[in-house]
Every structure is written in C-alpha cells, then in structure tokens.
C-alpha cells in the first residue's frame, strides 16, 4: 500500500514546513487545516496540516503523526490555511506561528517524554527494593511519587534510569499536556433505535426508562443528561440501564457557550432613513456582490453614518447566505460597535478581541466555526476568524496604526483583510474620515472605488474649531489650560454637557531630571526618558515596561532632594482638572487605568452621563459616539509633529480630525 505524507506547520518559531507520515488509521481525519500532535525534536507539539498529500523529498525518512486532535471538522478551513501561508511568505514569518495566531489562544496541546514505573517497578519500590543499589532505590522512590520528564535529567542520572528500564522497573512513555483553554464537555443521550422498538423492548413495567425514551423521542435531537434529569428525576441512573440494553447512546460533546455579552446601555434604535449619499454607497457596494473581488474606500466625515452603511451592506450579505467580517482598530471600540450590530442582528454576531477571557474567545471562535455566528466583529486578530462563504469585509478607521501587529508575527490587518477578500471573491470596504495616504492614492488611481459621505444624516453642523495660540494665551497651572479652553469647559459644565480633553501622553511627568547636575533618567534598554506615574510612584519605560522608583539622591552627583518631575501627562492633567473644577466628575482613559473590560466600563459611564470631563490619550479619539459631549479640547496639539516618524504629520492630522 502506498504511504501518504502530509506537510505540517508546527506552532513554534521555526521556519519551513515538515513532512510526516500519515498512519492508515488517521487518514480519514488528516485533512488540510486539522490540528495534529507530532514529534518535533525531543517533544511532542501541536501542528496544523497545510498539505494533506505531499510527495516526500528524497533522502528524508518521515516519522508518523502521533494523533489528529480534531475529531470531525478541521480547526482551520482550507482557505484560511492558504491565507496564513501567504502571510508567512509575505511577512517572512514562521508558518506555524501564523497558524497559532489564527487559532484560539491557549488551545494548543503538547506532550513530553517521561519516565514512569511499570507494575514490576511499583512492586520493587514497595517490597523488594532493598536488593537494588542505593541510587536505583532512590530513583524508584522518586518515580513512585509520579513520572519525571526525560528532558533536563543530568548525565549522572541517565545510567540509573537506563538500568531501571533494562530491568523492567521503569519505562519511557508520552504524557499529554492538557490545553490551557478548552470548551467544557457535557454528557448527552440519544435514541439508538426507533421509538417503536424501544417500547417493545421495555414493555410497560419499566416506567422510568420508558419516560426517558419518550422524552428523547419528543426532543428529536440529543439531550443532555442534565436536561433529562430535570424532566425525569433519576434519569442519570436509569440511562445506564438503557445503554446496556442497546436502546440509548450516551456520549460527550463540547458544551456550547452563550454569546459574549455586550453593554445593554449602548444598544442603538431602529434603522434610520438613509441619506442620498448613504443610499448610493450601500447600492454601490451591494451591487458588487457576486462579482469578483472589489475594494471600496468609504470616505465620510465624522458622524456621517458610515456604521449604518456597514450595517445595511452586511444585512444584504446575510440575505445572500454569506458571512461578514468587521475589523476595528481598538478593543475599546469593539463593545460599542458590537452592541450596535447585536441590536440589528442578534446572536449571529460574534466578538473577538483580547479583552475577552481565553474561555470566552474560544467560545466565540467555536460559534463562528460551527456556523452559529455569521458576523465576526473584532480587533486586528479577528482577520483570521474562521468564517465560511465570506461575502464582505469591513475595516473601520482603516487609517489607524493599531491595525499593525508589532509583536510576534508582524502583519498589517488592513492589508491581510484585502488579500483575504481578494481570495474569497468578496467585497472589502475601507472606512475612514481621514484615509491613510496609501488608500487615498489607490482611490485616486481608481484601484479602489471611492465613495464619499460629505454631510451628517441628522443635519448636525460640523464642529467649530478654534486654534488657541499659547504665546498669546499662556496656560496657567499644571493642566496646560488656556483661558479660552478653561472658559469653554466652565460653560459646558454649566449647561450640563460633557467635555473630552485629549493629550497623547500618559503618566504624570514625561521626564525626571536632577536640577543640580542635569542628569536625566533613561531606560537602560531603550535609551528613552522614563515617565513618572504618581499612582504607583514609579518611573516606567513605555516601550519595554522597565520600571524603578525615584531615588532620594541623584545617582550622578549624589545630591539629596534635587530630583524634579517635569513634563505633562494625562494623570497630571486629570488631577489638575479635578482641582480646577471641584464639582465636576472627572475620569481618565489611558492604558494605565483601563485595559480589557475596564475600557468598556469607563466608556459605559460616559454613555450614561456619569462623567462630566473625560481626560485621555488616543483611546478617546477612536470614533466614539457620545451625544452628551459638546466640547473637545486638545492639549499641546502640535507635539505629535515633532515625533521622529515619517508619518508624524499624517498621524497628527488624523488624530486632530477624528
């Protein structure tokens, strides 16, 4: 019989793919996209099959795949595997690491070689061990407490272990490591025979077992034992007798998790009437369904109703039995946008972002994979969502730098989304009020179809922008508030409205120095100034997270009490604002006080108008919709122009316009 070989990408930071032999008993399940357990060096690791039938290169002796981890359906669909291989090739990343990024975090399984006792070894350890040399008796005693890993054993221990194996007291075997995150299992029951045959076998005497059979027949699909127990007390025990009689099958399956929750206070109202520009945009995009790949750039001013366009386009895609993917730049935006999608589409929306627990993310990923959710909303990693029959991909705020993954596998989610749409023959909509220069260039060259939204749907006027020259209006106090801004905040508070203050620097003081000798405190790893955070009383590096306390004496000149904290950050501004407006409710939104679900909590407070003044970094500029906000103040608006980045001017414009 001809042997079959598969190419496997192991989920490790190693280049290339590796050939493994497919054992006959695993051939049916060894499909492209299936997770497998394979030996790689001295250990067993998780891999993904990228080619199910691949010729073995000359001079290679392949070892067998140990196990296929996916029972029925491969974890990754074939088109997603091909996308991952493209990402690995284009961004020069290890293919297994890209596959790992596409799989739910914590779902990988590994195994290691261990030494354990045999039955003879256990007997020797308990009874006749005294006949063995002292070192072997000591090793038997150690093994009696549990298996030990082969890796890491010293040279002195290896002859002792080998001697025990030779005598039949110990053996080397594989020990499987459980996945860190996995769906819970539930026991379910289903009828193995027809209801008529079951009644005939049981007769009328077995009332409880007959009641179980009747419930299973009425339910029509497998029923959990918990459900059966609720309807027929004592069903768990009686089900064992039905299994023995061959009437019922009891087996385990993955428990379906409920959809991840979204904030109820952010739900939107019924679909509004579209403006002419919105209607034209919707018809243009939906008119491209069914054709070849076509990218659109939706250039709409802030508040012009781009989200409503997305909703209408996706509704049309669902009518055509297609799925949709929506990418947002920040996880702080995901709950708000997902809530609007849930209000329109219910639990067909799945949420994918790092703010969820690993268990919740696995549950949402599984709902998508099973086809229970047809819309995926998430941050950049959601570009790998396992959606089938993809019809439309939306990249909201496409200009945002957060779409660029800077750690591990480096990729740009916007560009990967375009390639995925191209491969799927889907429509891709890039939306922004301030498109990136490259997207604007593609639209100008007609590579992308440009759609514009020039006005707001509710006839709200565009905001009045005042540029305050700080040479004329010198800021007072620690908050860098000019007289016009201070007066505007007071007016806003008096009217019962809300204010957002934006400063793109977190912390309390942006640099710390000695006033005696001029010594400045810098990160020893990154050579950048350390930022002082008063809430933790530490200086932090915002690049590598190095931190240290502020010393009493200067480490350079040894003068005590000469350390000064200079510069401006959101922490200092929030404190100064609270002092300047003591009756106002002030909140802060930056990485120091909010991450994951805490971001949603702060935004929910703003939406409920429990916050009068919100001070924050870029998080407050990411397309939030708060009707109560009537004033936005940008502190030190031109500082972004001085950042040593070739996109500094572009990003400063985008931040200010947003």
C-alpha positions as CSV (number, residue, x, y, z in Angstrom):
1,X,0.0,0.0,0.0
2,X,1.3,3.5,-0.9
3,X,2.2,5.5,2.1
4,X,0.7,9.0,2.4
5,X,2.7,12.0,3.7
6,X,1.4,15.4,4.9
7,X,3.1,18.8,5.3
8,X,2.7,20.1,8.8
9,X,3.4,23.6,10.2
10,X,4.4,23.2,13.8
11,X,3.3,26.0,16.1
12,X,6.8,27.0,17.0
13,X,9.0,30.0,15.9
14,X,10.8,27.8,13.3
15,X,11.0,28.4,9.5
16,X,9.6,26.0,7.0
17,X,7.1,23.1,6.9
18,X,7.8,19.5,7.8
19,X,6.8,16.1,6.3
20,X,5.2,13.5,8.4
21,X,3.8,10.0,7.6
22,X,0.1,9.6,7.9
23,X,-0.8,6.3,9.6
24,X,-3.7,4.4,7.9
25,X,-6.0,4.8,10.9
26,X,-5.6,8.6,10.8
27,X,-6.0,9.1,7.1
28,X,-9.7,10.0,7.2
29,X,-9.2,12.8,9.7
30,X,-5.8,14.0,8.5
31,X,-7.2,16.8,6.3
32,X,-5.9,20.3,5.5
33,X,-6.4,22.6,8.5
34,X,-6.6,19.8,11.0
35,X,-4.6,20.1,14.2
36,X,-2.2,17.3,14.8
37,X,0.2,16.1,17.5
38,X,3.7,15.4,16.1
39,X,7.1,14.7,17.4
40,X,9.5,17.6,16.9
41,X,12.9,17.0,18.4
42,X,12.6,15.6,21.9
43,X,9.0,16.6,22.5
44,X,5.5,16.4,21.0
45,X,3.9,19.7,19.8
46,X,0.8,20.9,18.1
47,X,0.9,21.4,14.3
48,X,-1.5,22.2,11.5
49,X,-1.7,20.2,8.3
50,X,-1.1,22.5,5.4
51,X,-0.8,19.9,2.6
52,X,-2.7,16.6,3.1
53,X,-0.9,14.6,0.4
54,X,2.6,15.8,-0.4
55,X,5.4,13.8,-2.0
56,X,8.2,13.0,0.4
57,X,11.5,14.8,-0.6
58,X,14.4,12.5,-1.4
59,X,16.7,11.5,1.4
60,X,14.0,12.2,4.1
61,X,12.8,9.5,6.5
62,X,9.5,10.7,7.8
63,X,8.1,9.8,11.2
64,X,4.4,9.3,11.8
65,X,1.8,11.8,13.0
66,X,1.1,10.8,16.6
67,X,-2.6,11.9,16.7
68,X,-5.2,14.1,14.9
69,X,-6.6,16.4,17.5
70,X,-9.8,17.5,15.6
71,X,-12.5,14.8,15.8
72,X,-14.7,15.8,12.9
73,X,-14.1,19.1,11.2
74,X,-10.6,20.6,10.9
75,X,-9.9,23.6,13.1
76,X,-9.0,25.9,10.2
77,X,-10.8,25.9,6.8
78,X,-8.5,25.3,3.8
79,X,-8.9,28.9,2.5
80,X,-7.7,30.2,5.9
81,X,-4.8,27.9,5.8
82,X,-3.8,29.3,2.4
83,X,-4.2,32.9,3.8
84,X,-1.9,32.0,6.7
85,X,0.7,30.6,4.3
86,X,0.5,33.9,2.3
87,X,1.0,35.9,5.5
88,X,4.0,33.7,6.4
89,X,5.6,34.2,3.0
90,X,4.8,37.9,2.5
91,X,5.9,39.0,6.1
92,X,8.7,36.4,6.3
93,X,7.2,34.8,9.4
94,X,7.3,31.2,10.6
95,X,4.2,29.5,9.1
96,X,3.4,27.6,12.4
97,X,3.4,30.9,14.3
98,X,0.9,32.4,11.8
99,X,-1.3,29.3,12.3
100,X,-1.0,29.7,16.0
101,X,-2.3,33.3,15.7
102,X,-5.3,32.1,13.7
103,X,-6.2,29.5,16.4
104,X,-7.8,30.5,19.8
105,X,-5.2,31.4,22.4
106,X,-4.5,28.6,24.9
107,X,-6.0,25.8,22.7
108,X,-2.7,24.2,21.8
109,X,-1.8,20.7,23.1
110,X,1.6,19.3,23.6
111,X,3.2,16.2,25.0
112,X,6.5,15.3,26.6
113,X,8.6,12.1,27.1
114,X,8.5,11.0,30.8
115,X,9.9,8.1,32.8
116,X,7.3,6.2,34.8
117,X,7.2,2.9,36.9
118,X,6.0,-0.3,35.5
119,X,3.9,-2.8,37.6
120,X,7.2,-4.5,38.5
121,X,8.7,-1.2,39.4
122,X,5.9,-0.3,41.7
123,X,6.3,-3.7,43.4
124,X,10.0,-3.2,43.7
125,X,9.6,0.2,45.2
126,X,7.3,-1.2,47.9
127,X,8.8,-4.5,48.7
128,X,11.9,-5.9,47.2
129,X,13.7,-2.6,46.5
130,X,16.4,-3.4,49.1
131,X,18.2,-5.7,46.7
132,X,18.9,-2.8,44.3
133,X,21.8,-0.4,44.6
134,X,21.1,2.7,46.8
135,X,20.9,5.1,43.8
136,X,18.4,2.9,42.0
137,X,16.3,2.6,45.2
138,X,16.3,6.4,45.5
139,X,15.2,6.8,41.9
140,X,12.5,4.2,42.3
141,X,11.2,6.2,45.4
142,X,11.2,9.4,43.3
143,X,9.3,7.7,40.4
144,X,6.8,6.3,42.9
145,X,5.7,9.9,43.5
146,X,5.0,10.4,39.8
147,X,6.6,10.4,36.3
148,X,9.6,12.6,35.7
149,X,10.5,14.4,32.4
150,X,13.2,12.9,30.3
151,X,14.4,16.3,29.3
152,X,16.6,18.0,31.9
153,X,18.0,14.9,33.5
154,X,21.6,15.1,34.4
155,X,24.3,12.9,32.9
156,X,24.7,11.2,36.3
157,X,21.0,10.2,36.4
158,X,20.8,8.8,32.9
159,X,22.7,5.5,33.6
160,X,20.5,4.9,36.7
161,X,17.3,5.4,34.7
162,X,18.6,3.2,31.8
163,X,19.4,0.4,34.3
164,X,15.8,0.5,35.7
165,X,14.4,0.4,32.2
166,X,16.6,-2.6,31.3
167,X,15.4,-4.5,34.4
168,X,11.8,-3.8,33.6
169,X,11.2,-1.5,36.6
170,X,10.7,1.7,34.5
171,X,9.6,2.7,31.0
172,X,9.6,5.8,28.8
173,X,6.2,7.0,27.6
174,X,4.4,10.1,26.4
175,X,2.5,12.3,28.8
176,X,-0.1,14.6,27.2
177,X,-0.4,18.1,28.4
178,X,-4.0,19.4,28.5
179,X,-4.9,22.6,26.6
180,X,-4.9,25.7,28.8
181,X,-8.2,26.7,27.3
182,X,-10.9,24.3,26.2
183,X,-14.6,24.1,25.9
184,X,-16.3,22.2,28.7
185,X,-17.7,18.8,27.9
186,X,-21.3,17.7,28.6
187,X,-22.8,14.2,28.5
188,X,-25.7,13.8,26.1
189,X,-28.1,11.0,25.3
190,X,-29.8,10.0,22.1
191,X,-32.0,7.1,21.0
192,X,-30.2,4.3,19.3
193,X,-33.4,2.6,18.0
194,X,-36.8,3.7,16.8
195,X,-39.3,4.6,19.4
196,X,-41.5,1.6,18.5
197,X,-38.6,-0.8,19.0
198,X,-37.7,0.9,22.3
199,X,-41.3,0.5,23.6
200,X,-41.4,-3.1,22.5
201,X,-38.1,-4.0,24.3
202,X,-39.0,-2.2,27.5
203,X,-42.7,-3.1,27.9
204,X,-44.9,-1.3,30.3
205,X,-43.2,-2.3,33.6
206,X,-40.1,-0.1,33.2
207,X,-42.0,3.3,33.6
208,X,-39.0,5.5,34.3
209,X,-36.9,4.1,31.4
210,X,-39.9,4.4,29.1
211,X,-40.4,8.0,30.2
212,X,-36.7,8.7,29.3
213,X,-37.2,7.1,25.9
214,X,-40.4,9.2,25.3
215,X,-38.6,12.4,26.2
216,X,-35.7,11.7,23.9
217,X,-38.1,10.8,21.0
218,X,-40.1,14.1,21.6
219,X,-36.9,16.2,21.8
220,X,-35.8,15.0,18.4
221,X,-32.0,15.8,18.9
222,X,-29.5,14.6,21.5
223,X,-30.5,15.8,25.0
224,X,-28.1,16.5,27.9
225,X,-28.3,14.3,30.9
226,X,-28.9,17.4,33.0
227,X,-31.9,18.3,30.9
228,X,-33.2,14.7,31.2
229,X,-32.7,14.7,35.0
230,X,-34.8,17.9,35.2
231,X,-37.7,16.3,33.3
232,X,-37.4,12.7,34.7
233,X,-35.9,12.6,38.2
234,X,-33.4,9.7,38.4
235,X,-32.8,9.7,34.7
236,X,-28.9,9.6,35.0
237,X,-29.0,6.3,36.8
238,X,-31.7,4.8,34.6
239,X,-29.9,5.9,31.4
240,X,-27.1,3.4,32.3
241,X,-29.6,0.5,32.0
242,X,-30.8,1.8,28.7
243,X,-27.2,1.9,27.4
244,X,-26.6,-1.7,28.5
245,X,-29.8,-2.7,26.7
246,X,-28.6,-1.0,23.5
247,X,-31.6,1.4,23.4
248,X,-29.7,4.7,24.2
249,X,-26.3,6.0,23.4
250,X,-24.6,8.3,25.9
251,X,-21.5,10.3,24.7
252,X,-19.7,13.6,25.4
253,X,-19.7,16.7,23.3
254,X,-18.4,20.2,23.6
255,X,-20.7,22.5,25.5
256,X,-21.9,25.5,23.6
257,X,-21.2,28.7,25.3
258,X,-23.6,31.7,25.2
259,X,-22.6,34.6,23.1
260,X,-20.2,37.1,24.8
261,X,-22.2,39.8,26.5
262,X,-22.3,43.5,25.3
263,X,-23.3,46.5,27.2
264,X,-27.1,47.0,27.1
265,X,-26.7,50.7,27.6
266,X,-25.0,51.1,24.2
267,X,-27.7,49.5,22.1
268,X,-29.0,51.6,19.2
269,X,-32.5,52.3,18.0
270,X,-34.4,51.1,14.9
271,X,-32.7,51.5,11.5
272,X,-32.8,55.2,10.4
273,X,-33.7,56.5,7.0
274,X,-30.6,56.7,4.8
275,X,-29.4,60.0,3.2
276,X,-28.9,60.1,-0.6
277,X,-25.1,59.6,-0.1
278,X,-25.6,56.7,2.2
279,X,-28.1,55.0,-0.1
280,X,-25.7,55.4,-3.1
281,X,-22.9,53.9,-1.0
282,X,-25.0,50.9,0.0
283,X,-26.2,50.3,-3.5
284,X,-22.7,50.6,-5.0
285,X,-21.2,48.0,-2.5
286,X,-24.1,45.6,-2.6
287,X,-24.1,45.8,-6.4
288,X,-20.7,44.3,-6.4
289,X,-21.8,41.1,-4.6
290,X,-21.4,38.0,-6.7
291,X,-18.8,39.6,-8.9
292,X,-15.1,39.3,-8.5
293,X,-13.2,41.0,-5.6
294,X,-13.7,44.7,-5.4
295,X,-12.3,47.1,-2.8
296,X,-14.1,50.3,-1.8
297,X,-12.9,53.4,0.2
298,X,-15.7,54.9,2.1
299,X,-14.5,58.4,2.9
300,X,-17.0,60.0,5.3
301,X,-16.7,63.0,7.6
302,X,-17.0,62.2,11.3
303,X,-20.6,61.5,12.3
304,X,-21.7,60.9,8.6
305,X,-23.2,57.5,9.3
306,X,-20.5,55.1,8.0
307,X,-21.6,52.5,10.5
308,X,-25.2,52.5,9.1
309,X,-23.7,51.8,5.7
310,X,-21.8,48.9,7.1
311,X,-25.0,47.5,8.7
312,X,-27.1,47.8,5.5
313,X,-24.3,46.1,3.4
314,X,-23.9,43.3,5.9
315,X,-27.7,42.8,6.0
316,X,-27.7,42.3,2.3
317,X,-24.8,39.9,2.5
318,X,-26.7,37.8,5.1
319,X,-29.7,37.7,2.7
320,X,-27.4,36.1,0.2
321,X,-26.3,33.4,2.7
322,X,-22.9,35.0,3.0
323,X,-20.9,35.9,6.1
324,X,-19.2,39.2,7.2
325,X,-16.1,40.3,9.0
326,X,-15.8,43.7,10.7
327,X,-12.4,44.9,11.9
328,X,-12.0,47.9,14.4
329,X,-8.6,49.3,15.4
330,X,-9.1,49.3,19.2
331,X,-10.7,46.8,21.6
332,X,-12.2,49.9,23.3
333,X,-14.4,50.3,20.2
334,X,-15.4,46.7,19.8
335,X,-18.1,46.5,22.6
336,X,-19.7,49.7,21.3
337,X,-19.8,48.6,17.7
338,X,-20.7,45.0,18.6
339,X,-23.6,46.3,20.6
340,X,-25.0,48.1,17.6
341,X,-24.5,45.0,15.4
342,X,-26.2,42.8,18.1
343,X,-29.1,45.3,18.2
344,X,-29.6,44.7,14.5
345,X,-28.6,41.0,14.0
346,X,-28.9,39.4,17.5
347,X,-26.6,36.5,18.4
348,X,-25.5,36.0,14.8
349,X,-22.7,38.4,15.9
350,X,-19.5,37.0,17.5
351,X,-17.0,39.2,19.3
352,X,-13.2,38.5,19.0
353,X,-10.7,40.7,20.9
354,X,-8.0,40.3,23.6
355,X,-10.2,42.0,26.2
356,X,-12.2,38.8,26.5
357,X,-11.1,35.9,28.6
358,X,-9.5,33.0,26.7
359,X,-12.5,30.8,27.5
360,X,-14.9,33.4,26.0
361,X,-12.8,33.9,23.0
362,X,-12.7,30.1,22.4
363,X,-16.5,30.0,22.8
364,X,-17.0,32.8,20.2
365,X,-14.4,31.3,17.8
366,X,-16.2,27.9,18.1
367,X,-19.6,29.6,17.3
368,X,-18.1,31.0,14.2
369,X,-16.5,27.7,13.2
370,X,-19.8,25.8,13.7
371,X,-21.7,28.4,11.6
372,X,-23.8,29.6,14.5
373,X,-22.4,33.2,14.1
374,X,-22.2,34.7,10.6
375,X,-20.7,38.1,11.6
376,X,-17.4,38.5,13.4
377,X,-16.5,41.8,15.0
378,X,-13.1,42.3,16.5
379,X,-9.7,43.9,16.5
380,X,-6.8,43.0,14.2
381,X,-6.5,39.3,15.1
382,X,-10.1,38.8,14.0
383,X,-8.9,38.9,10.4
384,X,-8.2,35.2,10.9
385,X,-11.8,34.4,12.0
386,X,-12.9,31.0,10.6
387,X,-15.8,32.4,8.6
388,X,-17.1,30.3,5.6
389,X,-18.5,31.8,2.4
390,X,-17.2,35.2,3.2
391,X,-19.2,38.0,1.4
392,X,-17.9,41.3,2.8
393,X,-15.0,42.5,5.0
394,X,-15.3,46.0,6.6
395,X,-12.2,47.7,8.0
396,X,-13.4,50.6,10.1
397,X,-11.0,53.5,10.7
398,X,-8.7,51.9,8.2
399,X,-6.0,54.6,8.6
400,X,-5.3,53.6,12.2
401,X,-1.8,52.4,13.1
402,X,-3.3,49.9,15.6
403,X,-4.1,47.5,12.7
404,X,-0.3,46.9,12.5
405,X,0.8,44.0,14.7
406,X,4.2,44.9,16.2
407,X,4.9,41.7,18.3
408,X,5.3,38.1,17.3
409,X,4.0,37.6,13.8
410,X,4.2,41.2,12.3
411,X,1.4,41.9,9.8
412,X,-1.0,44.7,8.8
413,X,-4.6,43.6,9.4
414,X,-5.9,46.0,6.7
415,X,-3.7,44.6,4.0
416,X,-4.4,41.0,5.1
417,X,-8.1,41.8,5.0
418,X,-7.7,43.0,1.4
419,X,-5.9,39.8,0.4
420,X,-8.5,37.6,2.2
421,X,-11.3,39.4,0.4
422,X,-9.5,39.0,-2.9
423,X,-9.0,35.3,-2.4
424,X,-12.6,34.8,-1.3
425,X,-14.1,36.9,-4.2
426,X,-15.6,39.2,-1.5
427,X,-16.2,42.9,-1.2
428,X,-13.8,44.9,1.0
429,X,-14.9,48.3,2.5
430,X,-12.3,50.5,4.0
431,X,-13.9,53.3,6.0
432,X,-12.4,56.4,7.5
433,X,-12.9,60.2,7.9
434,X,-9.1,60.6,7.4
435,X,-8.0,57.8,5.0
436,X,-4.3,56.8,5.0
437,X,-2.2,58.2,2.3
438,X,-1.8,54.8,0.6
439,X,-5.6,54.2,0.5
440,X,-6.2,57.7,-0.8
441,X,-3.6,57.1,-3.5
442,X,-5.3,53.8,-4.5
443,X,-8.6,55.6,-4.7
444,X,-7.1,58.4,-6.8
445,X,-5.7,55.8,-9.2
446,X,-9.1,54.0,-9.3
447,X,-7.6,50.8,-7.8
448,X,-10.3,51.3,-5.1
449,X,-13.8,52.7,-5.8
450,X,-14.2,55.8,-3.8
451,X,-17.5,56.6,-2.0
452,X,-17.9,59.9,-0.1
453,X,-20.2,61.0,2.7
454,X,-19.9,64.8,3.0
455,X,-22.6,65.6,5.5
456,X,-24.1,64.3,8.7
457,X,-27.5,62.5,8.4
458,X,-29.2,64.5,11.2
459,X,-28.3,67.9,9.8
460,X,-25.9,68.4,12.7
461,X,-23.4,71.1,11.8
462,X,-19.7,70.3,11.7
463,X,-17.9,71.4,14.8
464,X,-16.4,74.9,15.2
465,X,-12.6,74.7,15.6
466,X,-10.7,77.3,17.5
467,X,-6.9,77.3,17.3
468,X,-5.5,78.9,20.5
469,X,-2.1,80.4,20.3
470,X,-0.3,79.6,23.6
471,X,2.0,82.5,23.0
472,X,-0.9,84.8,23.4
473,X,-2.9,82.8,26.0
474,X,-0.3,81.5,28.3
475,X,-1.6,78.3,30.0
476,X,-1.9,78.5,33.8
477,X,-1.4,75.8,36.4
478,X,-0.4,72.2,35.8
479,X,-3.2,71.3,33.4
480,X,-1.9,73.4,30.5
481,X,-5.4,75.1,30.2
482,X,-5.5,78.3,28.3
483,X,-8.1,80.9,29.3
484,X,-10.4,80.2,26.3
485,X,-10.4,76.5,27.0
486,X,-11.0,77.0,30.7
487,X,-13.9,79.3,29.9
488,X,-15.4,76.8,27.4
489,X,-15.2,74.0,30.0
490,X,-17.0,76.1,32.6
491,X,-19.7,76.9,30.0
492,X,-20.1,73.3,29.1
493,X,-20.4,72.2,32.7
494,X,-23.0,75.0,33.4
495,X,-25.1,73.7,30.5
496,X,-24.9,70.1,31.9
497,X,-22.9,68.9,28.9
498,X,-19.8,66.7,28.7
499,X,-16.2,67.5,27.8
500,X,-13.3,65.4,26.4
501,X,-9.7,66.5,26.9
502,X,-7.1,64.8,24.7
503,X,-3.4,64.6,25.5
504,X,-1.4,61.9,23.7
505,X,0.9,61.3,26.7
506,X,0.1,59.2,29.6
507,X,1.6,59.3,33.1
508,X,2.2,62.2,35.5
509,X,5.5,63.6,34.3
510,X,7.1,62.8,31.0
511,X,10.7,63.1,32.2
512,X,12.6,63.2,35.5
513,X,15.9,65.0,36.0
514,X,18.3,66.3,38.6
515,X,18.2,70.1,38.9
516,X,21.7,70.1,40.4
517,X,23.6,68.4,37.6
518,X,21.1,67.9,34.8
519,X,21.2,64.1,35.0
520,X,18.1,62.6,33.3
521,X,16.6,59.2,34.0
522,X,16.5,57.0,30.9
523,X,15.6,53.3,30.3
524,X,18.8,51.2,30.3
525,X,17.4,49.1,27.5
526,X,15.7,51.6,25.2
527,X,17.5,54.9,25.9
528,X,14.3,56.8,26.1
529,X,13.1,59.0,29.0
530,X,11.3,57.3,31.8
531,X,7.8,58.6,32.6
532,X,6.8,59.2,36.2
533,X,3.5,57.7,37.3
534,X,2.3,59.1,40.6
535,X,-0.3,56.4,41.3
536,X,2.4,53.8,41.5
537,X,5.2,56.2,42.5
538,X,7.5,54.7,39.8
539,X,9.2,55.7,36.6
540,X,8.2,53.5,33.7
541,X,9.5,52.8,30.2
542,X,6.5,52.7,27.8
543,X,8.4,50.6,25.4
544,X,9.8,47.6,27.4
545,X,8.0,48.2,30.7
546,X,11.2,48.6,32.7
547,X,10.4,50.5,35.9
548,X,12.2,51.8,39.0
549,X,11.4,54.0,42.0
550,X,12.6,57.7,42.1
551,X,15.7,57.8,44.3
552,X,16.1,60.3,47.1
553,X,19.6,61.3,45.9
554,X,20.8,61.8,42.3
555,X,22.8,58.7,41.2
556,X,25.2,61.0,39.3
557,X,26.0,63.9,41.7
558,X,24.7,62.3,44.9
559,X,22.8,65.5,45.9
560,X,19.7,64.7,48.0
561,X,16.4,66.3,47.2
562,X,17.4,67.6,43.8
563,X,15.1,65.3,41.7
564,X,12.4,67.1,39.7
565,X,9.5,65.7,37.8
566,X,8.9,67.7,34.6
567,X,6.5,67.5,31.6
568,X,2.8,66.8,31.2
569,X,0.8,63.6,31.1
570,X,-2.9,62.6,31.4
571,X,-2.5,61.7,35.1
572,X,-1.3,65.2,35.9
573,X,-4.0,66.8,33.8
574,X,-6.8,64.8,35.4
575,X,-5.6,65.8,38.9
576,X,-5.3,69.5,37.9
577,X,-8.8,69.4,36.2
578,X,-10.3,67.9,39.3
579,X,-8.7,70.6,41.4
580,X,-9.8,73.4,39.0
581,X,-13.4,72.2,38.7
582,X,-14.1,70.5,42.1
583,X,-17.8,69.9,41.4
584,X,-17.1,68.1,38.1
585,X,-16.9,64.3,37.8
586,X,-13.6,63.6,36.2
587,X,-12.5,60.3,34.7
588,X,-9.3,59.1,32.9
589,X,-9.0,56.8,30.0
590,X,-5.5,55.5,29.1
591,X,-3.5,52.3,29.4
592,X,-2.6,52.9,33.0
593,X,-6.1,52.8,34.3
594,X,-8.1,50.9,31.7
595,X,-7.4,47.7,29.7
596,X,-9.7,44.9,28.5
597,X,-13.1,45.0,30.1
598,X,-12.2,48.1,32.2
599,X,-12.2,50.2,29.0
600,X,-15.8,49.3,28.3
601,X,-16.7,50.2,31.9
602,X,-15.3,53.7,31.6
603,X,-17.0,54.3,28.2
604,X,-20.3,53.0,29.6
605,X,-20.0,55.6,32.4
606,X,-19.5,58.3,29.8
607,X,-22.5,57.0,27.8
608,X,-24.7,57.1,31.0
609,X,-23.5,60.7,31.6
610,X,-21.9,59.7,34.9
611,X,-18.7,61.6,33.8
612,X,-18.5,65.3,33.1
613,X,-14.9,65.6,31.9
614,X,-13.0,62.7,30.3
615,X,-9.2,63.0,30.1
616,X,-7.5,60.5,27.9
617,X,-4.9,59.5,25.3
618,X,-5.7,58.2,21.8
619,X,-8.4,55.9,23.2
620,X,-10.8,58.9,23.4
621,X,-10.4,59.7,19.7
622,X,-11.4,56.4,18.2
623,X,-14.8,57.1,16.8
624,X,-16.9,57.1,19.9
625,X,-20.5,58.4,19.7
626,X,-21.5,60.3,22.9
627,X,-24.4,62.7,22.2
628,X,-23.7,64.5,25.6
629,X,-20.2,65.6,24.5
630,X,-20.3,69.2,23.2
631,X,-16.7,70.2,23.8
632,X,-13.4,68.6,22.9
633,X,-10.1,70.2,24.0
634,X,-6.7,69.1,22.5
635,X,-3.8,70.0,24.7
636,X,-0.4,70.6,23.1
637,X,-1.9,69.8,19.7
638,X,1.4,70.2,17.8
639,X,3.6,68.0,19.9
640,X,2.9,65.0,17.6
641,X,4.6,66.8,14.7
642,X,8.0,66.5,16.5
643,X,7.9,62.7,16.8
644,X,10.8,61.1,14.8
645,X,8.4,59.2,12.5
646,X,7.9,59.7,8.8
647,X,4.2,59.5,9.3
648,X,4.2,62.1,12.2
649,X,2.3,64.8,10.2
650,X,-0.2,62.4,8.8
651,X,-1.0,60.8,12.1
652,X,-1.3,64.2,13.8
653,X,-3.8,65.4,11.2
654,X,-5.8,62.1,11.6
655,X,-5.9,62.4,15.4
656,X,-7.0,66.0,15.3
657,X,-9.6,65.4,12.6
658,X,-11.0,62.4,14.4
